[in-house]
Amino acid sequence: MPQYDIVILGAGASGLWAAMTAAGRGKSVCVIDHGKRAGRKVLIAGGGKCNFTNLRLTPGDFVCANPHFVKSALARLTPWDLVAFLERHDIPWEEREHGQLFCRESAADVVSALESECRRARVTLRLGEEIRAVKKKDHFHVTLGRGEVTATSCLIALGGPAWPQAGATDTGHHIAKQFGHTIIPARPALVPFTLPSDWPLRGLTGIALPVAITVGGARFTENLLFTHKGVSGPVVLQASCRWEKGMALAMDFLPETPLDALFYRAGGKPQVRTVLARVLPERLVIALLPPKLATKQIAQLTRKDHDLLTRLVHTYTVTPAGTEGMRKAEATAGGVDTADVSSKTMESRLTPGLYLTGEVLDVTGQLGGFNLHWAWASGQAAGEAM
């Protein structure tokens, strides 16, 4: 029966980074994954270009029941540390809008670099292995489809159930629950919304425009795309991280232009729909405005009319029917409650020697490289401690 210092369950971003870090300290490490290839989510992240971090990274870019939980790990692995890792492996990178850093060529370059570091540190990588049971006696015993592995420490780095087509499951949550951890119910994040079938704007498929969405006390401004099911686009994916069932969204269709200023510049003679169609897609204007109000001249507007227009344009409110689910989600919200996990080491407060990193925890990054950075940072925190 093979015995190691550390057994890591999951060969994704946090698992591989933790393996590389721990093995670099002289620990014997075995990484186990049910998939036949390591880093499957990394390979498809950022459209295959791997949005590996963000230069504007702050703790406020993460959603967690304890907003302070991420601070320690993030402070010890900066975006420039990730840049240095890529440059050591001659991987070209580029900065895009909003501080996002991508591989210039392929996400596969990052996975290859991690695998190379693990091989150099003599990490045992067992892929295509079914994880049947995890128990702790004197050591951790991991029962596989083919044999058993024991180790002094065990890291759960199995991620969450988002992107099941990439092999994602909720196995990590089940194992953590077995060791007494509370699981905050998983929900899709970074995912499009579905809207009610009778939504007045339902027929605008294909229209895209900059919109600000306010939800759960947070405001995001980016492009929105109307779909045949509801809405998508970067601003929607961002908002979905804060959204829970039953919450309303407030949409501002002119986030940079106050309606008063628009009407003032137009003068009193033009009709409302004419003025709005200069700055918004005409189909949206038609769907958004009551017909009688749309044809009024600016000078004819009453205070009641003006208040209604302001609500429709700047605080249009709708409650999504739901989301497009885990298959369309780029990340999982919810997971292992961080109240029982050390923010410095990622070690369980309930079971000594058990560690948890990455998406399996109740930590969700906003769109733009934050989730991958959390995977690397939490993996390093555990790798330095195990």
Salt bridges, closest charged atoms under 4 A:
ASP33 OD1 - HIS34 ND1 3.83
ASP33 OD1 - ARG40 NH2 3.04
GLU94 OE2 - ARG96 NH2 3.18
GLU117 OE2 - HIS89 NE2 2.72
GLU117 OE1 - ARG120 NH1 3.45
GLU129 OE2 - ARG126 NH2 2.81
GLU129 OE2 - ARG146 NH2 3.42
GLU130 OE1 - ARG132 NE 3.17
ASP138 OD2 - HIS139 ND1 3.30
ASP138 OD1 - HIS141 NE2 3.44
GLU148 OE2 - HIS141 ND1 3.01
ASP170 OD2 - HIS174 NE2 3.28
GLU222 OE2 - HIS98 NE2 2.79
ASP252 OD2 - ARG219 NH2 3.24
ASP252 OD1 - HIS314 ND1 2.82
ASP260 OD1 - HIS306 NE2 2.49
ASP305 OD2 - LYS296 NZ 2.57
ASP307 OD1 - ARG303 NH1 3.67
GLU359 OE1 - LYS41 NZ 3.04
GLU384 OE1 - ARG76 NH1 3.42
